[in-house]
Amino acid sequence: MFTLPPLPYADNALEPVISANTISFHHGKHHKTYVDNLNNLVKGTPFEGATLEKIVTDTAGKADQAALFNNAAQIWNHTFYWHSLKPHGGGKPTGKLAQMIDASFGGYDEFRKQLSATTVSQFGSGWGWLVADHGALKVVKTANAEVPFTKGQKPLLTIDVWEHAYYLDHQNKRAAYVDAVIDRLLNWDFAAANLG
């Protein structure tokens, strides 16, 4: 049985960028619904007892298993998203990650510009990502429940741009939400640990 992973901080810890009210719906309702749905979907199937990663990898791109993929991937994405954020985060990374950003993007300012533009431009629901791909860093976006690791890319950070992630706090101002997340909440320690 899958369980709803706890948040790595209090539900009001990301205020004022993301309110406790948004967290209560986003984590407590949306994320939990994916967990409940997946538990029902895997019962009596070969995926009962499998890891989220295995379910996501084995069902990606298979129309007849879209429900399994969508719910498993959204559990994975949301758990990754919560850890991509931290209170008093943002700023610039250091160490190896900063060096790779400089090498891949020509500096932090260009990277930040690309991360914001790519994430904001995701049409409809989806995600903006910083990924490692064949020794370089890239900014990519995915629609709906898609995850970069099904394409051989290693996720380092993500920003959720499904409307439920920001609409209670920012209404239709997706760009303001994305910029605030980048500047005030991104968890560079988490990204560095994922980079290895």
C-alpha positions in Angstrom: 0.0 0.0 0.0 1.2 3.4 -0.9 0.9 6.2 1.7 0.9 10.0 1.4 4.4 11.1 2.1 4.6 13.8 4.8 5.7 17.2 3.9 9.3 18.0 4.7 8.2 21.2 6.5 5.1 22.7 8.2 2.2 23.5 5.9 2.7 27.2 6.5 6.5 27.2 6.0 6.4 28.4 2.4 4.3 31.5 3.0 3.8 34.0 1.6 4.7 32.4 -1.8 2.6 29.3 -1.2 0.0 29.5 1.6 -1.0 26.9 4.1 -4.4 27.0 2.4 -2.9 26.0 -0.9 -0.8 23.3 0.8 -3.8 21.9 2.5 -5.6 21.3 -0.8 -2.5 20.5 -2.9 -0.9 18.0 -0.5 -3.9 17.0 1.6 -6.4 16.5 -1.2 -4.8 16.3 -4.7 -1.6 14.4 -3.7 -3.6 12.1 -1.4 -6.2 11.4 -4.1 -3.4 10.1 -6.4 -2.2 7.8 -3.6 -5.8 6.5 -2.9 -6.4 6.0 -6.7 -3.1 4.1 -7.2 -3.8 1.8 -4.2 -7.1 0.8 -5.8 -5.7 0.5 -9.3 -2.8 -1.9 -8.3 -4.9 -4.3 -6.3 -4.7 -7.8 -7.9 -2.4 -6.7 -10.7 1.3 -7.5 -11.3 2.1 -4.0 -10.0 0.9 -4.7 -6.5 4.0 -4.3 -4.3 6.0 -2.6 -7.0 7.8 0.7 -6.5 6.5 4.0 -7.9 9.4 4.2 -10.3 8.8 0.7 -11.7 5.1 1.4 -12.2 5.9 4.7 -13.9 8.6 3.2 -16.1 6.6 0.1 -17.1 3.4 2.0 -17.9 4.8 5.1 -19.7 3.4 5.6 -23.1 0.9 2.7 -22.8 -2.6 4.0 -23.5 -4.2 0.9 -21.8 -2.3 1.7 -18.6 -2.7 5.5 -18.6 -4.6 5.5 -15.2 -1.8 3.6 -13.5 0.9 5.8 -15.1 -0.9 9.1 -14.3 -1.5 8.3 -10.6 1.9 6.8 -10.0 3.7 9.5 -11.8 1.8 12.3 -10.0 2.6 10.8 -6.7 6.3 10.7 -7.7 6.2 14.2 -9.2 4.5 15.8 -6.2 6.8 14.1 -3.7 9.7 15.4 -5.7 8.2 18.9 -5.9 7.7 19.2 -2.2 11.4 18.4 -1.7 12.4 20.8 -4.5 11.2 23.6 -2.2 12.3 24.8 1.2 11.6 27.8 3.4 14.0 30.6 2.8 15.3 28.8 -0.3 16.2 30.3 -3.7 19.3 32.3 -4.3 22.2 30.8 -6.3 23.5 27.3 -6.0 27.2 26.6 -5.1 29.8 24.0 -5.8 29.5 21.5 -8.6 26.0 22.4 -9.4 26.9 26.1 -9.8 29.8 25.1 -12.1 27.6 22.9 -14.2 25.0 25.7 -14.5 27.7 28.0 -15.7 29.0 25.4 -18.2 25.5 24.5 -19.5 23.8 27.9 -19.6 26.6 30.5 -19.5 25.8 31.6 -16.0 23.1 31.6 -13.4 21.2 34.6 -14.9 20.7 32.8 -18.2 19.7 29.6 -16.4 17.2 31.5 -14.3 15.7 33.1 -17.4 15.4 29.8 -19.2 13.9 28.0 -16.2 11.3 30.7 -15.7 10.4 31.0 -19.4 10.2 27.3 -20.0 8.1 26.6 -17.0 5.7 29.5 -17.5 5.3 28.5 -21.2 4.1 25.0 -20.4 0.7 25.0 -22.1 -2.0 23.7 -19.7 -1.0 21.5 -16.8 2.5 20.3 -16.3 5.9 20.8 -14.8 9.2 22.7 -15.3 12.4 20.8 -14.6 16.1 21.1 -14.2 17.6 17.8 -15.3 20.9 16.2 -15.9 21.2 14.8 -19.4 24.4 13.1 -20.7 26.8 15.2 -18.6 25.1 18.5 -19.0 22.2 20.3 -17.4 19.0 21.2 -19.3 15.7 22.9 -18.5 12.7 21.0 -19.8 9.0 21.0 -19.4 6.6 18.1 -19.3 2.8 17.9 -19.7 0.3 16.5 -17.2 2.0 13.6 -15.3 5.0 13.1 -17.6 8.4 12.7 -15.9 11.9 13.2 -17.3 13.3 9.9 -16.1 11.2 8.0 -18.6 13.3 9.8 -21.3 16.6 9.0 -19.7 17.0 12.4 -18.0 17.8 12.7 -14.3 15.5 15.2 -12.5 17.2 17.6 -10.1 14.4 20.1 -9.3 10.8 20.7 -10.4 8.2 23.4 -10.3 4.5 22.4 -10.5 2.4 24.6 -12.9 -0.8 22.7 -12.6 -3.3 25.5 -11.7 -4.0 23.9 -8.3 -0.4 24.6 -7.4 -0.8 28.4 -7.5 -4.3 29.6 -8.3 -5.5 30.2 -4.7 -2.5 32.4 -4.0 -1.7 33.9 -7.4 -4.8 33.4 -9.6 -3.8 33.7 -13.2 -0.4 35.1 -12.5 1.6 32.0 -13.3 4.8 33.9 -14.0 4.7 35.7 -10.6 4.3 32.3 -8.9 7.2 30.7 -10.9 9.5 33.6 -10.3 8.8 33.7 -6.6 9.4 29.9 -6.3 12.8 30.3 -8.1 13.9 33.3 -6.1 12.6 32.3 -2.7 11.9 28.6 -2.4 14.1 26.4 -4.6 16.0 23.8 -2.6 19.5 23.8 -4.0 20.7 21.3 -1.5 18.1 18.8 -2.8 19.2 19.5 -6.4 22.9 19.0 -5.5 22.1 15.7 -3.7 20.2 14.5 -6.8 23.1 15.5 -9.1 25.5 13.5 -6.9 
